[in-house]
Amino acid sequence: MKKFIFSAVAVMAFSMSSMANTIEIEEYPVTDIVGECGERGRDAYNAASAFGASDEVAADISIMVTIDCLIQLQ
């Protein structure tokens, strides 16, 4: 019984301390650059699939195109 009471008190103490240090995080809007590169990646995926590439290969191509786009826009 002592272990149960100790466990209950410990749970309450840790849960209260974790709630005490919460901060509000600002939300940042997604920029148009990421949206444009995402569209290019999606178009690359669809084109690769249309040419008969597997889903895995099409996804790899999509990722490469998206990363390349983001690098070029820096």
DSSP file (Angstrom, degrees, kcal/mol; ACC not computed):
  #  RESIDUE AA STRUCTURE BP1 BP2  ACC     N-H-->O    O-->H-N    N-H-->O    O-->H-N    TCO  KAPPA ALPHA  PHI   PSI    X-CA   Y-CA   Z-CA
    1    1 A M     >        0   0    0      0, 0.0     4,-2.1     0, 0.0     5,-0.2   0.000 360.0 360.0 360.0 -35.8    0.0    0.0    0.0
    2    2 A K  H  >  +     0   0    0      1,-0.2     4,-2.6     2,-0.2     5,-0.2   0.888 360.0  52.3 -64.8 -38.0    2.9    2.3    0.8
    3    3 A K  H  > S+     0   0    0      2,-0.2     4,-2.6     1,-0.2    -1,-0.2   0.890 108.3  51.2 -64.5 -38.8    4.3    1.8   -2.7
    4    4 A F  H  > S+     0   0    0      2,-0.2     4,-2.4     1,-0.2    -2,-0.2   0.924 111.7  45.8 -64.9 -45.0    1.0    2.6   -4.3
    5    5 A I  H  X S+     0   0    0     -4,-2.1     4,-2.5     2,-0.2    -2,-0.2   0.920 113.5  49.8 -64.7 -43.5    0.7    5.9   -2.4
    6    6 A F  H  X S+     0   0    0     -4,-2.6     4,-2.6     1,-0.2    -2,-0.2   0.913 111.1  49.7 -61.3 -42.6    4.3    6.8   -3.2
    7    7 A S  H  X S+     0   0    0     -4,-2.6     4,-2.5     2,-0.2    -2,-0.2   0.909 110.7  49.5 -63.4 -42.0    3.7    6.1   -6.8
    8    8 A A  H  X S+     0   0    0     -4,-2.4     4,-2.1     2,-0.2    -2,-0.2   0.913 112.9  46.7 -63.6 -43.0    0.6    8.2   -6.9
    9    9 A V  H  X S+     0   0    0     -4,-2.5     4,-2.4     2,-0.2    -2,-0.2   0.906 112.6  50.3 -65.7 -41.4    2.4   11.1   -5.2
   10   10 A A  H  X S+     0   0    0     -4,-2.6     4,-2.5     2,-0.2     5,-0.2   0.905 110.0  50.0 -64.2 -41.9    5.4   10.8   -7.6
   11   11 A V  H  X S+     0   0    0     -4,-2.5     4,-2.3     1,-0.2     5,-0.2   0.925 112.1  47.5 -63.0 -44.2    3.1   10.8  -10.6
   12   12 A M  H  X S+     0   0    0     -4,-2.1     4,-2.2     2,-0.2    -2,-0.2   0.906 112.2  49.9 -63.5 -41.9    1.3   13.9   -9.4
   13   13 A A  H  X S+     0   0    0     -4,-2.4     4,-2.0     1,-0.2    -2,-0.2   0.922 113.8  44.2 -65.1 -44.3    4.6   15.7   -8.6
   14   14 A F  H  X S+     0   0    0     -4,-2.5     4,-1.7     2,-0.2    -1,-0.2   0.869 113.5  50.4 -70.9 -35.5    6.1   14.9  -12.0
   15   15 A S  H  X S+     0   0    0     -4,-2.3     4,-1.3    -5,-0.2    -1,-0.2   0.898 111.6  48.1 -70.6 -37.3    3.0   15.8  -13.9
   16   16 A M  H  X S+     0   0    0     -4,-2.2     4,-1.1    -5,-0.2    -2,-0.2   0.892 111.5  50.0 -68.0 -39.0    2.6   19.1  -12.1
   17   17 A S  H  X S+     0   0    0     -4,-2.0     4,-0.7     1,-0.2    -1,-0.2   0.842 108.5  52.6 -70.2 -31.2    6.3   20.0  -12.7
   18   18 A S  H  < S+     0   0    0     -4,-1.7     3,-0.3     1,-0.2    -1,-0.2   0.821 109.4  49.2 -73.6 -28.9    6.0   19.2  -16.4
   19   19 A M  H >< S+     0   0    0     -4,-1.3     3,-0.9     1,-0.2    -1,-0.2   0.718 100.9  66.1 -79.1 -20.4    3.0   21.5  -16.8
   20   20 A A  H 3< S+     0   0    0     -4,-1.1    -1,-0.2     1,-0.2    -2,-0.2   0.788  99.5  49.4 -73.0 -27.4    4.7   24.4  -15.0
   21   21 A N  T 3< S+     0   0    0     -4,-0.7    -1,-0.2    -3,-0.3     2,-0.2   0.016  77.9 132.7-103.9  27.6    7.4   24.9  -17.7
   22   22 A T    <   -     0   0    0     -3,-0.9     2,-0.3     2,-0.0    -3,-0.0  -0.562  33.1-170.1 -81.1 143.6    5.2   25.1  -20.7
   23   23 A I        -     0   0    0     -2,-0.2     2,-0.5     0, 0.0    -2,-0.0  -0.921  26.0-110.7-128.0 156.4    5.8   27.9  -23.2
   24   24 A E        -     0   0    0     -2,-0.3     2,-0.5     1,-0.0    -2,-0.0  -0.748  28.9-146.4 -90.0 131.8    3.7   29.0  -26.2
   25   25 A I        -     0   0    0     -2,-0.5     2,-0.2     1,-0.0    -1,-0.0  -0.829  13.7-127.1-100.5 131.1    5.3   28.3  -29.6
   26   26 A E        -     0   0    0     -2,-0.5     2,-0.5     1,-0.0    -1,-0.0  -0.517  20.1-130.4 -75.2 142.6    4.7   30.7  -32.4
   27   27 A E        -     0   0    0     -2,-0.2    -1,-0.0     0, 0.0     0, 0.0  -0.813  17.4-153.8 -94.7 132.1    3.5   29.2  -35.6
   28   28 A Y        -     0   0    0     -2,-0.5     2,-0.1     3,-0.0     3,-0.0  -0.890  18.7-119.4-106.2 133.4    5.4   30.2  -38.8
   29   29 A P        -     0   0    0      0, 0.0     2,-0.3     0, 0.0    -1,-0.0  -0.381  29.1-108.7 -70.4 147.7    3.6   30.2  -42.1
   30   30 A V        -     0   0    0      1,-0.1     2,-0.0    -2,-0.1     0, 0.0  -0.601  39.6-125.3 -74.3 132.3    4.9   27.9  -44.9
   31   31 A T     >  -     0   0    0     -2,-0.3     4,-1.4     1,-0.1     3,-0.2  -0.299  14.1-115.3 -78.8 163.7    6.5   30.1  -47.5
   32   32 A D  H  > S+     0   0    0      1,-0.2     4,-2.8     2,-0.2     5,-0.2   0.771 111.6  66.7 -67.1 -26.0    5.6   30.0  -51.2
   33   33 A I  H  > S+     0   0    0      2,-0.2     4,-2.5     1,-0.2     5,-0.2   0.939 102.5  44.9 -61.8 -46.9    9.1   28.7  -52.0
   34   34 A V  H  > S+     0   0    0      1,-0.2     4,-2.4     2,-0.2    -1,-0.2   0.897 113.5  51.4 -64.5 -39.1    8.5   25.4  -50.2
   35   35 A G  H  X S+     0   0    0     -4,-1.4     4,-2.1     2,-0.2    -2,-0.2   0.908 110.1  48.7 -63.9 -41.6    5.1   25.1  -51.9
   36   36 A E  H  X S+     0   0    0     -4,-2.8     4,-2.1     2,-0.2    -2,-0.2   0.925 113.6  45.9 -64.4 -44.1    6.6   25.7  -55.3
   37   37 A C  H  X S+     0   0    0     -4,-2.5     4,-2.3     1,-0.2    -1,-0.2   0.856 110.4  54.6 -68.4 -33.7    9.3   23.1  -54.7
   38   38 A G  H  X S+     0   0    0     -4,-2.4     4,-2.4    -5,-0.2    -1,-0.2   0.890 107.4  50.5 -64.4 -38.7    6.7   20.7  -53.4
   39   39 A E  H  X S+     0   0    0     -4,-2.1     4,-2.6     2,-0.2    -2,-0.2   0.908 109.5  50.4 -65.5 -40.8    4.7   21.1  -56.5
   40   40 A R  H  X S+     0   0    0     -4,-2.1     4,-2.3     2,-0.2    -2,-0.2   0.912 111.1  49.4 -62.5 -40.9    7.8   20.4  -58.6
   41   41 A G  H  X S+     0   0    0     -4,-2.3     4,-2.2     2,-0.2    -2,-0.2   0.902 111.1  48.9 -63.7 -41.3    8.5   17.3  -56.6
   42   42 A R  H  X S+     0   0    0     -4,-2.4     4,-2.5     2,-0.2    -2,-0.2   0.898 110.9  50.3 -65.3 -40.3    4.9   16.1  -57.0
   43   43 A D  H  X S+     0   0    0     -4,-2.6     4,-2.4     1,-0.2    -2,-0.2   0.894 109.9  50.7 -63.7 -38.9    5.1   16.7  -60.7
   44   44 A A  H  X S+     0   0    0     -4,-2.3     4,-2.5     2,-0.2    -2,-0.2   0.894 109.8  50.7 -65.4 -39.3    8.3   14.7  -60.9
   45   45 A Y  H  X S+     0   0    0     -4,-2.2     4,-2.4     2,-0.2    -2,-0.2   0.934 111.8  46.9 -61.9 -46.6    6.7   11.9  -59.0
   46   46 A N  H  X S+     0   0    0     -4,-2.5     4,-2.1     1,-0.2    -2,-0.2   0.889 112.9  49.2 -64.8 -38.9    3.7   11.8  -61.4
   47   47 A A  H  X S+     0   0    0     -4,-2.4     4,-1.5     2,-0.2    -1,-0.2   0.917 111.5  48.6 -66.3 -43.3    6.0   11.9  -64.4
   48   48 A A  H  <>S+     0   0    0     -4,-2.5     5,-2.5     1,-0.2    -2,-0.2   0.903 112.1  49.2 -64.3 -40.4    8.2    9.1  -63.2
   49   49 A S  H ><5S+     0   0    0     -4,-2.4     3,-1.4     1,-0.2    -1,-0.2   0.886 107.8  54.6 -64.8 -38.0    5.1    7.0  -62.4
   50   50 A A  H 3<5S+     0   0    0     -4,-2.1    -1,-0.2     1,-0.3    -2,-0.2   0.816 105.3  53.6 -65.4 -29.5    3.7    7.7  -65.9
   51   51 A F  T 3<5S-     0   0    0     -4,-1.5    -1,-0.3    -3,-0.1    -2,-0.2   0.381 128.0 -97.7 -87.3   5.1    7.0    6.4  -67.4
   52   52 A G  T < 5 +     0   0    0     -3,-1.4    -3,-0.2     1,-0.3    -2,-0.1   0.579  69.8 151.6  96.7  10.9    6.6    3.2  -65.4
   53   53 A A      < -     0   0    0     -5,-2.5    -1,-0.3    -6,-0.2    -2,-0.0  -0.436  49.2-108.3 -72.6 149.8    8.9    3.8  -62.4
   54   54 A S     >  -     0   0    0      1,-0.1     4,-2.7    -2,-0.1     5,-0.2  -0.249  31.7-104.6 -69.1 166.5    8.0    2.0  -59.2
   55   55 A D  H  > S+     0   0    0      1,-0.2     4,-2.3     2,-0.2     5,-0.2   0.885 121.6  51.9 -60.7 -38.8    6.6    4.0  -56.3
   56   56 A E  H  > S+     0   0    0      2,-0.2     4,-2.1     1,-0.2    -1,-0.2   0.928 112.4  43.8 -64.8 -46.0    9.9    3.8  -54.5
   57   57 A V  H  > S+     0   0    0      2,-0.2     4,-2.4     1,-0.2    -2,-0.2   0.906 113.3  51.6 -66.8 -42.1   11.9    5.1  -57.5
   58   58 A A  H  X S+     0   0    0     -4,-2.7     4,-2.3     1,-0.2    -1,-0.2   0.886 109.7  50.3 -62.3 -38.6    9.4    7.8  -58.2
   59   59 A A  H  X S+     0   0    0     -4,-2.3     4,-2.4    -5,-0.2    -1,-0.2   0.901 109.5  51.0 -65.5 -41.0    9.5    8.9  -54.5
   60   60 A D  H  X S+     0   0    0     -4,-2.1     4,-2.3     2,-0.2    -2,-0.2   0.916 111.3  47.7 -61.9 -43.4   13.3    9.1  -54.7
   61   61 A I  H  X S+     0   0    0     -4,-2.4     4,-2.5     1,-0.2    -2,-0.2   0.910 110.5  52.5 -63.8 -42.2   13.2   11.2  -57.9
   62   62 A S  H  X S+     0   0    0     -4,-2.3     4,-2.3     1,-0.2    -2,-0.2   0.910 109.9  48.2 -59.9 -43.9   10.6   13.5  -56.3
   63   63 A I  H  X S+     0   0    0     -4,-2.4     4,-2.6     2,-0.2     5,-0.2   0.917 111.2  50.4 -64.1 -43.8   12.8   14.0  -53.2
   64   64 A M  H  X S+     0   0    0     -4,-2.3     4,-2.4     1,-0.2    -2,-0.2   0.915 112.0  47.3 -61.8 -42.7   15.9   14.8  -55.4
   65   65 A V  H  X S+     0   0    0     -4,-2.5     4,-2.3     2,-0.2    -1,-0.2   0.911 112.7  49.1 -65.8 -42.0   13.9   17.3  -57.5
   66   66 A T  H  X S+     0   0    0     -4,-2.3     4,-2.2     2,-0.2    -2,-0.2   0.926 113.2  46.0 -64.2 -45.2   12.5   19.0  -54.4
   67   67 A I  H  X S+     0   0    0     -4,-2.6     4,-2.4     2,-0.2    -2,-0.2   0.913 112.0  51.7 -64.1 -42.9   15.9   19.2  -52.7
   68   68 A D  H  X S+     0   0    0     -4,-2.4     4,-2.2    -5,-0.2    -1,-0.2   0.904 109.7  50.3 -60.2 -41.4   17.5   20.5  -55.9
   69   69 A C  H  X S+     0   0    0     -4,-2.3     4,-1.6     1,-0.2    -1,-0.2   0.925 110.5  48.7 -62.3 -45.5   14.8   23.2  -56.1
   70   70 A L  H  < S+     0   0    0     -4,-2.2     4,-0.4     1,-0.2    -2,-0.2   0.874 111.3  50.4 -64.2 -37.5   15.3   24.3  -52.6
   71   71 A I  H >< S+     0   0    0     -4,-2.4     3,-1.1     1,-0.2    -1,-0.2   0.910 109.5  50.8 -66.4 -42.1   19.1   24.5  -53.1
   72   72 A Q  H 3< S+     0   0    0     -4,-2.2    -1,-0.2     1,-0.2    -2,-0.2   0.810 107.3  54.4 -66.3 -29.8   18.7   26.6  -56.2
   73   73 A L  T 3<        0   0    0     -4,-1.6    -1,-0.2     1,-0.2    -2,-0.2   0.532 360.0 360.0 -83.1  -5.6   16.4   29.1  -54.5
   74   74 A Q    <         0   0    0     -3,-1.1    -1,-0.2    -4,-0.4    -2,-0.1   0.502 360.0 360.0 -72.0 360.0   18.8   29.8  -51.6
